[in-house]
Amino acid sequence: MAVRLIRPINSAIRRHLATAPPASSAALSGLITGKKSNLLNSRFAPNQSKSPVHQCQRLYSALSPVQRHPPSLYGQLQPISFSIIAHIDHGKSTLADRLLEMTGTIPIGADGQVINKQVLDSLKVERERGITVKSQAVSMIYDDVTTKQKWLLNLIDTPGHVDFAYEVSRSLSACQIALLVVDATQGIQSQTLSVFRVAMARGLRIIPVINKIDLPGASPDAVLDQLHERLGLNVLPGESEEAIMVSAKTGKGVEDVLKRLVAVGSESTQDVGDGQDEKMRSLVFDSWYDSYKGVVALISVKDGAIRKGDKIASAHSRKRYEVLDIGVNSPTAIATGILRKGQVGWVICNMKSVPEASIGDTLHHDKVKVDPLPGFKPSVPMIYCSAFPVSSADFPKLEMAIQKLALNDRSVTWSRESSLALGQGVKLGLLGALHMEIFRARLADEYGMEVLITNPTVAYRIVRPNEDENEAKVITNPLEFPDDEVMRSKRSTKNGLQIQEPMVIGTLTCPEEYLGAMSQLCFDRRGEEIDLIFQDGFGTGEDGKPVGAENAGGERLVIMKHRLPLSEIVTDFFGELKSKTAGFATFDYEDDGWQASDLVRLSFLLTGTPLDALSQIVHRSKAVDVAKVWTQKLKDIVPRQQYEVNIQAMVGGRVVSSEKKTAYRKDVTAGLYGGHYERKLKHLNKQKEGKKRLRAMSVGRVQIPQENFMKLFEAK
Ligand SMILES: Nc1nc2c(ncn2[C@@H]2O[C@H](COP(=O)(O)OP(=O)(O)OP(=O)(O)O)[C@@H](O)[C@H]2O)c(=O)[nH]1
């Protein structure tokens, strides 16, 4: 089938054809007759940048998808929905970019350079940190010369970090196929295994892709063995499921990925149907708030078709809506007027409030009875922290920003709370330390909200004697923690209470030379070793050095499993691990139930007034050390007052650490310089200073500027 080009571009190509050398002419006529694959392959040929082929290809790519394909075409094509799953940094987003370029969905840069790097990582925080946080769906039209058919490929890019596993699981519900990307220099890593398991559990067809084959340390054969042995995939030479060898960076092998997607997808894809007779059912698998369009829902059409103007209803809330607009992202929004069975796209209807686009909900035609589609299990937060606005007047703004962001990130839970020292704030439930950092960054980037976020805490269980553990009280606020003295008192009804904390199984991988440092860190964090495996690396690194887990180590790798309290890994565990292993270690964890522990509440007082925002739950063996660190931190941030400030850390009624901030010295020189201009200026500056202090928080009589408080929580 011929590629549709608008006339000026066709004539530009014909003009080039008249003057082009024979080799290029073949590729150019390929463009006109639809043999785009020749042309696209030539994009990666060296020294072709100035050739007519490349110039025409750029002309072609520079057209927006709407110019190349009429919007109505998207709704008619046979869809194949797939996801790219992998361990962090194995190259998902880079591969996604190449697929989008090869299908002409995004332009290719001058001289073959990639200009739309990481197109799918659209959030500022994703680009800055080079990680995917949010799943993205984008549709592309692939003109397959083998089947002589155009296909609608729906790509759903997913995050790699363990904190965002919930996002991965939701996105996979809209897919038929998973491209399992494995870095040829690292082989299978912990996250490769977990995403593979999720994809298998959802019944997806797996296409193994071995990436980064351009790197000198690449050992694709070793990875093939691993895929065979550890995942049971039949990828060895002569077996049924061939793995595709790819360099997402240079584009090598990427067209084979497109061909395989069509080959595998065409076996399982369902006919889009005419959308007339079937009852429409669409699963809402993501939604967000757009300041111009309002609430936008991302849907996967499971049956029938949904059109602009349709009257629809939510199976969850029974509310009715009218479809105001509907379409796909390619990668910008294209209004197609219709989405049919198997297609993935966005829908805008008159949803007024943010929580109406409930994830996991089924949308159907109003007045037509359908069985709702199975939704999603709500995610369970792993850590909790409190967010306070820097200025208390900004609380309504903060609350609104969190409400909108929580619509886009459904794994966040939130509720109002107030603190004596910090005023009105919001208690957040999040999936891990990285998730917390990302949430804070998104509040700043997308809503301009600078917030003060307290130390994260985990949930604890308080089990009464003879009580069923599952009915135990779960507390997430240290202030609700029973007082140590009361618990120990024989006469107290709280005597005999058992405190339990959540545990995880952590998997750490790094080159053998860092084994000692890693073990020490886990030991310091109350870890218990449960497994230790040595694994051969993959050849030698680029510089000949043993670069280990991060990039083709020449040394043996160690895979270590430890049982650790969750509370010990939510603060600075990851940063410390990276610094102790020169950045080579990778870390992943999974939930492992509860364990009884000797925990106490550490409270802080400033001249007798409790500083509730700092209260924390710690293991008894660590209480004194933690107390010393925090009393010193407090001493550093509390400004000198007219009187001496006592800083105390308490467990039960006992002071476990204390510091003193001495009072201002009396100004014995006061009055000596009366009448001088400089003296007046100094006085004015002091007054200004005083006004600034008014924006400080009061803890009893002690005034602490809010910015000092921010420093307290930022300091490691
Ligand atoms: N040499 C080489 N580098 C690659 C290749 N593919 C990706 N990279 C690089 O590897 C790094 C990680 O790539 P990404 O595409 O961001 O990885 P990702 O899997 O999307 O990462 P997350 O979204 O954080 O999970 C980037 O620096 C890429 O440029 C490849 O084929 N060869």
The ligand as an ORCA input file, in Angstrom:
! r2SCAN-3c Opt
* xyz 0 1
  N      25.191      2.437     24.217
  C      23.878      2.337     24.340
  N      23.237      3.059     25.272
  C      21.892      2.926     25.368
  C      21.156      2.070     24.523
  N      19.849      2.153     24.880
  C      19.777      3.039     25.892
  N      20.998      3.505     26.193
  C      21.356      4.469     27.243
  O      21.037      3.912     28.506
  C      20.549      4.907     29.400
  C      19.184      4.512     29.930
  O      18.267      4.502     28.862
  P      16.707      4.813     29.070
  O      16.065      4.637     27.748
  O      16.492      6.098     29.790
  O      16.350      3.659     30.073
  P      14.938      3.320     30.707
  O      14.889      1.851     30.803
  O      13.843      4.009     29.983
  O      15.085      3.944     32.146
  P      13.893      4.158     33.228
  O      12.828      4.914     32.557
  O      14.558      4.955     34.291
  O      13.497      2.834     33.697
  C      20.532      6.215     28.608
  O      21.706      6.907     28.907
  C      20.533      5.754     27.152
  O      21.138      6.686     26.289
  C      21.878      1.310     23.521
  O      21.343      0.544     22.748
  N      23.225      1.501     23.505
*
